Amino acid sequence: MIRDHFRVLVVDLNTGRGSVALVDGRDSVAGGSGLAAHLFMKYGKPDRPWNDPEQPLIFAIGPLTGYFPLMSKTVCAFKSPYHDQYAESHGGGRSALSLRFADLDALVITGRATRPSCISVGSRHLEVKEVHYLWGKDLYTTGKMLRSMFKGAGHRSILRIGPAGENGSAFACINVDSYRHFGRLGGGTVMGSKNLKGIVINGDGSFPLNGSKEYPKLFQDVYTKLTDTDMMSKYHDIGTPINMAVLNEVKMLPIRNLQRTTDPGISEITGEKFAELALLRNAACAGCPVGCIHIGFVREKFHSDYQYLYRQVSYDHEPIFAVGSMLSVENCFAVLSIIDVAEKVGLDIMSAGVALAWATEATEKGLISEKETIISLSFGDSEAYKQALQHLGQATNEFYRLLGQGTLKAAERYGGKDYACVLGQEMAGYATGEVYFASQALGLRHSHLDSGGYSYDQKETGKDPAKAVDFLVKDEQGRVLLTSMVACLFARGVYTDALLADCLRSVGYGTLADSLGTVSKNIQQLRWKARLATGYRPEDVTIPKRFLEITTGKGTMDAAYLVGLKDHYAKAIRALGSSET
Ligand code: SF4
């Protein structure tokens, strides 16, 4: 639906009622990331804690969702239990198209339900249903029950949390339609703090396709680029796990709590190995012809007479790095079985894997023992890690409760801060060098996707912090435009600024199309304003010593360069956050 404003459903869980708000700003914040920050500034309480019931949980889509392929993401924004500051997390599945067909640009949830509840929204309905019987249930059971309770198969998207989100873990994710996640920075616990076990978005409406005569041709051109060229084939074929072997080869893969950056044992958990042995099928987010989601299987013997059950588990580079190479688990089925447990309890697998890698090294160094970890942790022991993930998700004791707030918080209590692999949050699966470390540590989402620092490290030979930070800031601006359109970032090579402008124009967003440069700058500044308003101090960010101890294919790390990058980037962030939008 083309409109010059946003149609936002605001649900108040205190009363169980909602209303539709028409919010201005289409031509200045576009949608997605921009809309989420705009709505946080409108509904959020920057100076109150993350779990204040009035804090909003926001889901926003973009102007091209439903009109062009791969405009398939939803941006989720909230005040994070991880750092009590503004946070964004992106997820796909069917969430974006369901919101579009529910005739909503965004969903904002405030308040706290008195009993465990589930929200169901559609183009003409809102229901807040009490679901006390789902509280404590794992993600698989919750999904099964929600699917049977709510109509709309094929049109609906189901967002849900597991026990980790109920137990206050800052690692709790929101699962989307089984195979996608709002993974990072604790969105699951924001839902849990609102007594919200699930959100069902039913895309039960329809709208006329009022595009221009250029629209069908443009759509076909984009579709052809995505499917008939090799621009996206990497994502469909082996998928993101192709990075495992590539990074291992150039000595840039985090291994064994980042004690190494290359290891021959990785050959058993490469993307190629997963494809050969464990791949069942590919899946895709709604509206995506690429299908990068790779689904493998875990098999469990449930009876001595060779009786087995199996479950389908999605995998990507990041989960394989987090519970494979970081934990020295070098068997693809063992990796999948660990991912399976993290899914059940509703943990962000990246954060959880990196936290357990720290716990294992802390055990080796004698800082903690079974008294804290309950089971003995050692690198490569997948069975122990499966139990540890259960404890982490259930917050079984003080150690796991603290670890679930962040590795650095546990390290403050038990020691071992030097080798906590934290860059703003638990690291992503790249050990490319100083620019990447500064970029994840200070970046707004603390994500490897905030900007292309990992590729800058690999391509650039010079060490000029000002030049590198200039790249990070410009690259972030381009990515922010894409995430405001809610384009999947895998399509960033296809959706150039010029193509985005053409797409917008073809469906009727001419004014927005004509000002994308100003709009993307505006959004970039707005997001930083939101983050800084909630207490972020980029100049205080520290990078643990472990990141300087590694050697990559490019050589040893340069401490002075890293300090220069951090200083320049912190100043750039301050400048972005204090400029007029
Ligand atoms: S490329 Fe993958 S993550 Fe991106 S929209 Fe398609 S299926 Fe979803």
Boltz pocket constraint, residues with backbone or C-beta under 6 A from the ligand:
constraints:
  - pocket:
      binder: B
      contacts: [[A, 70], [A, 72], [A, 92], [A, 93], [A, 235], [A, 283], [A, 284], [A, 285], [A, 288], [A, 289], [A, 290], [A, 291], [A, 292], [A, 293], [A, 488], [A, 489], [A, 490]]
      max_distance: 6.0
